[in-house]
Amino acid sequence: MNLLPFFITAFSLLFSDTSTITDSRDGQTYKVVKIGDYWWFQEDLRYYAPGSYCDDKNHKKDCCKASNFYSFDNLGSVCPDGWHVATEEEWKSYLAHELERHAMALNDLKLDTLPHPNNTYMYIDTTSTLQLTGDGSLLQIANNGWIEGRRHKGTDSGNYWAPLNMDGQGTNHLHMNAERMFLHTHDHHIRDRKSNQRKFNVRCTCEGEIPQQP
């Protein structure tokens, strides 16, 4: 029995391509990792976009040391040139890749829909050894909470925008901890008065080759 193809596959799943990019807008450098056909930021975007939380006033706060928080208005233009905010489908692809990396099948997950006044929640859950967040995950996601108005809210999950398309349309977002990804959309606290608006973290992605920064 030839085990070489098995070991090649296992090696490629465990050791993904990695690189770094420098954002030409502010000179900040990010680690990136190849997952499937896409390059992903392995770090939260930190760029000071207009209206983002971690600006000159707040950037020294603990929650701003490795992240920034953005409103849905930022999503179409916040990533570096050639990159876009990771979409809902790309986050699902990340989940599928992590399942494969841990030798799991889709039927190992629980998929439920929960009623909500404005929409349907999609809830993905597993009780296995799968680690979607933390140092053991490809994206090294931390539990950074979110911003509501001007207040930082601590949570036990990473909270990210997941728009419907590369143009950043839609208010879709997700809450992810080590064992679950909770993907949903609603307008309350999103399309709301500024004192209630929530801001989430962003991961940028691109397909194919890493774009050259101008």
C-alpha positions in Angstrom: 0.0 0.0 0.0 1.4 3.4 -1.0 1.0 5.8 1.9 2.9 8.7 0.2 -0.3 10.5 -1.1 -1.8 10.3 2.4 1.3 11.9 4.0 1.5 14.6 1.3 -2.2 15.5 2.0 -1.7 15.5 5.7 1.4 17.6 5.4 -0.4 20.2 3.2 -3.2 20.4 5.7 -1.0 20.8 8.7 1.5 23.2 7.1 -0.2 25.9 5.1 1.6 28.5 3.1 2.4 31.6 5.1 3.8 35.0 4.2 3.6 38.7 5.3 2.3 41.8 3.7 2.8 45.5 4.5 -0.2 47.9 4.2 1.0 50.8 2.1 -1.5 53.1 3.7 0.1 53.1 7.1 3.1 50.8 7.0 1.7 48.1 9.3 2.7 44.5 8.6 0.5 41.5 8.8 1.0 37.8 8.8 -1.1 36.0 6.1 -1.9 32.3 5.5 -3.1 30.4 2.4 -6.4 28.5 3.1 -7.7 26.8 0.1 -7.7 29.3 -2.8 -7.6 32.3 -0.5 -5.0 34.2 1.4 -6.2 35.4 4.8 -4.9 37.8 7.3 -3.8 35.9 10.4 -4.2 39.1 12.4 -7.1 41.5 12.8 -7.0 44.6 10.7 -5.7 47.6 12.6 -6.0 50.4 10.0 -7.4 53.7 11.3 -10.5 54.1 9.0 -12.8 57.0 9.5 -15.2 56.1 12.2 -13.3 53.1 13.4 -13.0 52.7 17.2 -9.2 52.5 17.6 -8.4 56.0 16.5 -5.9 58.6 17.8 -8.1 58.9 20.9 -8.6 55.2 21.8 -5.6 53.4 20.3 -3.9 52.9 23.6 -6.8 51.0 25.1 -6.1 47.3 25.8 -8.7 46.2 23.2 -6.9 48.2 20.6 -3.4 46.7 21.0 -3.9 44.0 18.3 -7.2 45.0 16.7 -9.5 47.7 15.4 -13.3 47.7 15.3 -15.3 48.9 12.3 -18.9 49.8 11.5 -20.8 48.3 8.5 -20.2 51.6 6.7 -16.5 50.8 6.5 -16.7 47.4 4.9 -16.4 48.3 1.2 -13.1 50.1 1.5 -11.3 49.3 4.8 -8.9 46.5 3.5 -5.7 47.2 1.6 -5.8 47.5 -2.1 -6.5 44.1 -3.7 -8.0 42.7 -0.5 -11.6 42.6 0.8 -13.4 41.9 4.0 -13.9 38.1 4.4 -17.4 37.2 3.2 -19.9 34.9 4.7 -19.0 32.2 2.2 -15.3 32.6 2.8 -15.9 32.1 6.6 -17.8 28.9 5.8 -14.9 27.8 3.6 -12.6 28.4 6.6 -14.8 26.2 8.8 -14.8 23.4 6.1 -11.0 23.6 5.9 -10.6 23.3 9.7 -12.9 20.3 9.7 -10.8 18.7 7.0 -7.6 19.6 8.9 -9.0 17.8 12.0 -10.2 14.7 10.0 -13.9 15.6 10.6 -16.9 15.5 8.3 -19.7 18.0 7.9 -22.1 15.6 9.6 -20.0 15.9 12.8 -21.5 19.4 13.2 -24.9 20.5 14.5 -26.7 23.0 12.3 -29.7 24.7 13.9 -31.9 27.6 12.9 -33.3 29.7 15.8 -36.2 32.0 15.4 -35.6 35.8 15.8 -37.9 38.8 15.1 -35.8 40.0 12.3 -34.1 37.0 10.7 -33.0 33.4 11.2 -29.8 32.6 13.1 -27.5 29.9 11.8 -25.7 28.1 14.6 -22.9 25.7 14.0 -21.7 23.6 16.9 -19.3 20.8 17.7 -18.1 19.1 20.9 -15.0 17.6 19.3 -11.4 18.6 19.6 -11.8 21.1 16.8 -10.3 24.5 17.7 -11.6 27.4 15.6 -9.9 30.1 17.7 -6.7 30.6 19.6 -3.2 29.6 18.8 -4.2 26.2 17.6 -6.3 27.6 14.7 -5.0 28.7 11.4 -6.5 32.2 11.8 -5.3 32.6 15.5 -8.6 34.3 16.4 -8.8 36.0 19.9 -11.8 36.8 21.9 -11.7 40.6 21.5 -15.3 41.5 22.2 -17.1 44.3 20.3 -17.8 48.0 20.5 -21.3 49.3 21.2 -21.5 53.0 20.7 -18.2 54.1 22.4 -18.1 51.3 24.9 -16.1 48.1 24.7 -18.1 45.0 25.5 -16.1 41.9 26.5 -17.3 38.6 25.2 -16.1 35.0 25.1 -15.9 35.0 21.3 -14.2 36.6 18.3 -16.7 38.9 16.5 -16.2 39.6 12.8 -18.0 41.1 9.9 -19.0 38.6 7.2 -20.6 40.6 4.4 -22.5 38.9 1.5 -20.1 39.9 -1.1 -16.6 41.5 -1.8 -18.2 44.9 -2.0 -19.0 44.7 1.8 -22.8 44.7 1.3 -25.0 43.4 4.1 -24.9 43.4 7.9 -23.9 39.8 8.2 -21.5 39.0 11.0 -20.3 36.1 13.1 -19.4 35.2 16.7 -16.8 32.4 17.0 -15.2 30.6 19.9 -13.1 27.4 20.0 -16.1 25.1 19.3 -18.7 27.0 17.4 -19.5 29.6 14.7 -22.7 31.6 15.1 -23.4 33.4 11.8 -26.4 35.7 11.5 -27.7 39.2 10.5 -29.9 41.8 12.1 -30.4 45.6 11.8 -30.8 46.4 15.5 -27.5 47.6 17.0 -26.1 47.8 13.4 -28.3 50.3 11.5 -29.1 52.1 14.7 -28.4 55.4 16.4 -24.7 55.9 17.0 -24.9 55.3 20.8 -26.1 51.7 20.0 -24.1 50.9 16.9 -21.9 47.8 17.1 -18.4 47.6 15.6 -16.7 44.3 14.9 -13.2 43.2 13.9 -12.2 42.5 10.3 -10.2 39.9 8.5 -9.1 40.6 5.0 -8.8 38.0 2.2 -7.8 37.8 -1.4 -8.0 35.0 -4.1 -5.0 33.8 -6.0 -1.7 35.7 -5.7 -0.9 38.2 -3.0 -1.6 41.7 -4.4 1.4 44.0 -4.7 0.9 47.1 -2.7 1.3 50.5 -4.5 
